[in-house]
Amino acid sequence: MIITRTPFRVSFAGGGSDLKDFYSRNGYGAVVSTAIQKYMYVVIHPYFHDKIRIKYSRTEDVEHVDDIQHPVVRECLKRVQIDKGIEIASFADIPAGTGLGSSSAFTVGLLNALYVYKGKVVSKERLAREACEIEIGTLGEPIGKQDQYAVAYGNVNYIRFNRDETVDVSPIFLSDKSRRQIESNLCLYYVGGKRKAGDILLEQKANMAHEDKVGVLKKMVLLADELRHVLEVDEISDIGSLLHHGWTYKKELAGGISNDHIDELYEKARRSGAEGGKLLGAGGTGFLLLYSKNHERLKQELGCRFMPVTIDREGTKVIFYD
C-alpha cells in the first residue's frame, strides 16, 4: 500500500497570469502562493482481481484503462503505464470546488503514488509539469499552471510562467518571526457553495483579446513582483494592502468572480479591521482569505466557518509505503 499526501494552496497575487493566453502574449506571468496544511490523500493498493478499481464519489471496476470514466485517473494510469491490478482511492480535508487547488492536488498526488508504485522516484518539477500536461494539454481544462507547481513544491514561492512553457519556482525564505506573524494574521472564511472554475476561466481566457483586461493582469503580475519583495525583506505590514489591490483588479477580469454576498462580506470585514483579502480560486464561491490583526472580531462579525492558514513546507510526499 502507498499513501501520498499533497497540500492545498492559497494564492496571494498574480492569479490568472498563469494562463497561456496571457503569459504567451505578455512574455511571462507570475504568482506568489503558499501551500497550506490541508491535504489531499491518495491511496494505492494492489487489486486481487486482474482489473482496476477506483473509489471516489462513485466506484468504478473496469477491465481496461480506456474504460475508466474518471478522466484524470485514466490519463495518469496511461502516463505511468499501469494497466491492471490496482485499486485507487482518495480522501481530502476540504471539498473540491472551493478555490484551494484540490483538483491539481489530486493529479499531482496520484502521479506521485503511481510512480512510486512502479518503483520510480521522480522530481517535484516533473510531477508538476506532467500534471499540467495531463490537465491542460490532454484533457483541455481551461486552467493555468500555478496550482500544480504550488502543491508539488510546498512552502511559499514566487512562480514564474515563461513564454517558452518553462516554469521557474523560486522559494521565498521567511524568518520564523515573519512566518508566525503571517500565519497569525491570515484566516480563511468559508462563503459557501461549490463551483467549476471552467466557466469563469473560459470567459477570462476569451477576455485576453481585450487590451484593457490584459492591462489588468499586467498590474496583477506587478503586484506579485512587489509582494515577493515585501516578503523577502520582511516588510509584512504591506501584505494586507497588496491583497486588497489585487482583489480589486481580479474582479475586473470576468463576470462571476464576485457577487453581492461576497462583496458584502468583504466590506463588512474591512469595516471590522481587515486590512485586505481576496476570494480564492476562479471566483464565485469557496473561501475568502482575509489579512487582519484581530480575527476574533472578524469571526464574530462575519459568522462564517473559518480555518486558520498554516504553511506547509514539504509539498507532495509519500507518507506510507508498505
Disulfide bonds with the S-S distance in Angstrom:
none
